Amino acid sequence: MRKPKELHRFYKSTQWQVAREIKIREANGKCERCGALGEEVHHKTRLTVQNYLDKSISLNQDNLEFLCRKCHNEEHKRFSKSQQFDEEGNLIHR
């Protein structure tokens, strides 16, 4: 599934790059769940077209978590047998 263009632009923004770098440094480059090498800055409250302009969600360090790829995939239930899809093939988020 492709990101909406608004979110794609947000993730390319200088503000996001700075917030992301702060989180990575704060976590010392390690996954905040398992301690492995971190790779992805995750929004605890999912970023959407409706809320990405709200800095308390999009840029707030308390809403960000630095995760390794495995923990990030588990958080989003990617590649698991428990994934469910609707009749149009869209992932149902739980």
Long-range contacts (C-beta under 8 A, 24 or more apart in sequence): 1-90, 1-91, 4-49, 6-49, 6-52, 7-47, 7-48, 7-49, 7-52, 10-47, 10-52, 10-58, 15-59, 16-58, 16-59, 19-58, 19-59, 19-61, 19-64, 20-64, 22-61, 23-61, 23-64, 23-65, 23-66, 24-66, 26-61, 26-66, 27-66, 29-66, 30-66, 31-66, 31-67, 31-68, 31-71, 32-65, 32-66, 32-67, 33-65, 33-67, 33-68, 33-71, 34-68, 34-70, 34-71, 36-68, 36-70, 36-71, 37-68, 38-66, 38-67, 38-68, 39-67, 39-68, 39-69, 39-72, 40-66, 40-67, 40-68, 40-69, 40-72, 41-65, 41-66, 41-67, 42-66, 42-67, 42-72, 42-75, 46-93
